[in-house]
Amino acid sequence: MGRMVVLWGDINCGKTSTLNLLIERLLGIKTSNVLINEHCIVVKTKGRLKYDRVGIATRGDINDHEKENCKFFNGCNLLANDNDIVFFAARCPKDPTKTKTAIVRTLENYATAHGIKRIDWVHKIAYIANSKVAYNLYRLI
């Protein structure tokens, strides 16, 4: 199955800003078929990157946001193959691998439903530059 990356951290640490920078970088390459809702985007990369389709959800402060993000990605049939990758922002004040909040459970359930055995949890710390983190996330794609 595909890959799932969750940028997690406390409120106002730059998760959404970082993922918006990732979107800007991603849209800088030639892409096709961009699907967008208010807080999610799915981009087909036309074979220019490691993954064929990239989904990015920039809003994740409450569990209802994560449920909406998962529903949008399901509607796009994202993670239907090995060449899809999704990024989520998730408000988690503590390590999500040790503290199972509703948001963490929603994301873990989404991963399980799509056969993803491991979520890549990336801690976003406020004092680390958003552009640096976005660059490192882009390198995953």
C-alpha positions as CSV (number, residue, x, y, z in Angstrom):
1,M,0.0,0.0,0.0
2,G,0.9,3.7,-0.1
3,R,2.6,5.8,2.5
4,M,1.1,8.0,5.3
5,V,3.0,10.9,7.0
6,V,1.5,12.9,9.9
7,L,3.0,16.2,10.9
8,W,2.1,16.5,14.5
9,G,2.6,19.1,17.2
10,D,0.8,21.5,19.5
11,I,-1.4,24.4,18.5
12,N,0.3,27.2,16.5
13,C,3.6,25.3,15.9
14,G,3.5,25.7,12.2
15,K,1.9,22.4,10.9
16,T,-0.5,24.0,8.5
17,S,2.1,26.6,7.3
18,T,4.6,23.9,6.7
19,L,2.1,21.8,4.6
20,N,1.1,24.9,2.7
21,L,4.8,25.4,1.8
22,L,4.9,21.8,0.7
23,I,1.9,22.4,-1.5
24,E,3.6,25.4,-3.1
25,R,6.7,23.4,-3.8
26,L,4.7,20.5,-5.2
27,L,2.6,22.7,-7.5
28,G,5.9,24.2,-8.8
29,I,6.5,21.0,-10.9
30,K,4.4,20.1,-13.9
31,T,1.4,18.3,-12.5
32,S,-2.1,17.3,-13.7
33,N,-5.5,16.7,-12.3
34,V,-5.3,18.7,-9.1
35,L,-8.3,18.0,-6.8
36,I,-9.0,20.5,-4.1
37,N,-11.5,21.1,-1.3
38,E,-11.2,23.8,1.3
39,H,-8.4,22.1,3.3
40,C,-7.2,19.2,1.2
41,I,-5.4,18.8,-2.1
42,V,-4.6,15.7,-4.3
43,V,-2.0,16.1,-7.0
44,K,-1.1,13.7,-9.8
45,T,2.6,14.1,-10.4
46,K,2.7,12.5,-13.9
47,G,5.6,10.3,-12.9
48,R,7.9,13.2,-12.1
49,L,8.4,12.2,-8.5
50,K,8.6,8.9,-6.5
51,Y,4.8,8.9,-5.9
52,D,2.2,9.3,-8.6
53,R,-0.4,10.9,-6.4
54,V,0.1,13.1,-3.3
55,G,-2.6,14.0,-0.9
56,I,-2.1,16.8,1.6
57,A,-4.6,17.8,4.4
58,T,-3.7,21.0,6.1
59,R,-6.3,21.1,8.8
60,G,-6.3,18.8,11.8
61,D,-6.9,20.6,15.0
62,I,-9.9,18.6,16.0
63,N,-11.0,15.0,15.3
64,D,-13.9,16.1,13.0
65,H,-11.4,17.8,10.7
66,E,-9.4,14.6,10.4
67,K,-12.6,12.6,9.6
68,E,-13.4,15.1,6.9
69,N,-9.9,14.8,5.5
70,C,-10.1,11.0,5.4
71,K,-13.5,11.2,3.7
72,F,-12.2,13.5,1.0
73,F,-9.2,11.3,0.4
74,N,-11.5,8.2,0.2
75,G,-13.6,10.0,-2.3
76,C,-10.5,10.5,-4.4
77,N,-9.6,6.8,-4.1
78,L,-6.3,7.9,-2.6
79,L,-4.0,5.1,-1.3
80,A,-5.5,2.7,-3.8
81,N,-2.0,1.7,-4.9
82,D,1.6,1.7,-3.8
83,N,2.4,5.0,-5.5
84,D,0.2,7.2,-3.4
85,I,1.3,9.2,-0.4
86,V,-0.8,11.3,2.0
87,F,0.2,14.0,4.5
88,F,-1.9,15.1,7.5
89,A,-1.5,17.8,10.0
90,A,-2.5,16.7,13.5
91,R,-2.8,18.6,16.7
92,C,-1.2,16.3,19.3
93,P,0.5,18.0,22.3
94,K,2.1,14.7,23.3
95,D,3.8,11.9,21.4
96,P,1.0,10.2,19.3
97,T,2.7,6.9,19.5
98,K,2.3,6.9,23.3
99,T,-0.9,9.0,23.8
100,K,-3.9,7.8,21.9
101,T,-6.2,10.8,21.4
102,A,-9.3,10.7,19.2
103,I,-7.3,12.3,16.4
104,V,-4.6,9.6,16.6
105,R,-7.2,6.8,16.6
106,T,-8.9,8.3,13.6
107,L,-5.7,8.5,11.6
108,E,-4.6,5.0,12.7
109,N,-8.0,3.6,11.6
110,Y,-7.6,5.3,8.3
111,A,-4.2,3.8,7.9
112,T,-5.4,0.3,8.8
113,A,-8.4,0.6,6.4
114,H,-5.8,1.2,3.6
115,G,-3.4,-1.5,4.5
116,I,-0.7,0.9,5.8
117,K,1.2,-0.9,8.5
118,R,3.2,2.1,9.7
119,I,2.5,5.8,10.0
120,D,5.4,8.1,9.8
121,W,4.9,10.6,12.7
122,V,6.9,13.8,12.1
123,H,7.1,16.1,15.1
124,K,6.7,19.8,14.2
125,I,8.4,21.9,16.8
126,A,7.7,25.7,16.6
127,Y,11.3,26.8,16.6
128,I,12.3,24.7,13.6
129,A,11.8,26.7,10.4
130,N,8.7,25.7,8.4
131,S,10.6,25.9,5.2
132,K,13.2,23.4,6.4
133,V,10.6,20.9,7.4
134,A,8.6,21.4,4.2
135,Y,11.8,20.7,2.2
136,N,12.4,17.5,4.2
137,L,8.9,16.4,3.6
138,Y,9.2,17.1,-0.1
139,R,12.2,14.8,-0.3
140,L,9.9,12.0,0.8
141,I,7.8,12.4,-2.3
